[in-house]
């Protein structure tokens, strides 16, 4: 356990608390600055593209094969971008041997639910139109993007599209009402996510829609027929219960699901892999899962 790394990271993340009355623009600007701490390696290839009407980045590490990862960034459906998660996309590419298509799906409040789901499906259809076989595609995401992974897979099933090979959900947010036990029991341990902000972002995203709509809160969706899922979550997250309840619901629906709860880890610790060794270790596990499902040869 890299205790010093974790303590330093938490101190960094909590040194400038987000004001309770922060505007959406302020939250976006603050979150965007995070990428300054996460530099890209010199061997990264990044191209900005139009993915069937959705802005996106194609991110490659050296030695990528035919596999594709369709990636959805986190940020409560309100903040974040492909740019804020560019390093994480690269790290997943390097760990899996797959190319990453990181979507800049539309954000609330300008584009509320179900815009993000529609954009996720559009991005997948872009990959299929490019010639990618469904069995060569995995879908991944973190936080709201992790919830979007599950909502996307449900939408794919509903629309009769071929299912991708696997799903990766990192610290997924799947309950728009913040009803999980860990919302309270992990409140003191979680340095970055608070209940009031979750509910604020849920309101902005839903814009009056049912908070238990299956494509907004996939905890309430019919999960039968989904591909194998890997769910990774930290034990110090208020969203821990979202992951445990999602895993339980997926298993009950017959899904091959693997839940990993990492001791002391915070929300989407993978994002901080350049600063936290456990972030890199979790990404390596995720990369191995994806490579196995896509039949890829990972770099030694």
C-alpha positions, 0 to 999 in steps of 0.5 A, a space after each residue: 500500500 502506497 500510503 504516502 502516495 494516497 495521503 499526498 493525493 488526498 491532500 492535493 484533492 482536498 486542498 481547494 474545496 469546491 464551493 457549495 454554490 459553485 456554478 456549472 461553469 466554475 465546476 467545469 473549469 476546476 475539473 478541467 485543470 486536473 489534467 495538468 497533473 496528468 501529463 501524456 506520454 510522448 508516445 501517445 497518439 491522439 486524434 480528434 474526430 467526429 464519431 457519428 455526430 459526437 465529438 470524440 478522441 481516438 487515443 492509442 498507445 504503441 502496439 494497439 491491435 484491432 480491439 476497440 474500447 468505447 469510453 465514457 468519461 465521468 463528471 456527473 453528466 455535467 462536467 468532464 470531457 475526453 480531454 480530462 480523461 485523456 491520460 486514463 484513456 491512454 493508460 487503458 489502451 496501453 494496458 489492454 492493447 486496444 485503441 480507445 474511442 473516448 466520447 465527448 457526449 453532450 452534457 447537462 444542463 444544456 443537454 439533459 437525459 437521455 442525450 448522453 445515452 443517445 450519444 453513447 449509442 451513436 458512438 458505438 454505431 460509428 465503430 460498427 460503421 468503421 468495420 469493427 466487429 461487436 466482438 472486438 469492442 469493449 465499453 468502459 467508463 468511470 463514475 457517471 460514465 460507469 453508469 452510462 456503460 450499463 445504460 448504454 448496454 441496456 439501450 443496445 439491447 433495447 434497440 436490437 443492436 449487436 452486443 459488444 464483448 465486455 463492459 468495464 464500470 469504474 466507480 459507477 453511479 447508477 442510483 440517481 436518488 443516493 439511497 445506498 448505505 455507503 452514502 452515509 457510512 463512507 461520507 467521512 472517508 470519501 474526500 471528493 464526492 458528497 451527497 449534496 453534489 450528487 443530487 444536484 447533478 442528478 437534478 441537472 441531468 434528469 431535468 424532471 425525468 423519473 429518477 428511476 428511469 432504467 436508462 438514467 438509473 440502470 440499477 432499475 433496468 432489466 440487465 439480462 443479456 448483458 456481456 461480462 462486466 468488471 466493476 471496480 470500486 474503492 472502499 472509501 467511496 460513498 458510491 460503494 453501494 452503487 457498485 455492490 447493488 449493481 453487481 447483485 442485480 447483474 448476477 441475479 439477471 444471469 450476467 457474468 459479473 466480477 466485482 472488485 472492491 479495493 481497500 482504502 481507494 477513493 473515487 476513480 483512483 485509476 484517474 490518478 495513476 501517474 500519482 498513485 501506484 494502485 491506480 496503475 495496478 487497477 488499470 492493469 487488471 482492467 486492461 487484462 480483463 478487456 484483452 482477454 474478452 477481445 482476444 488481444 495480445 498485451 505488451 509485455 
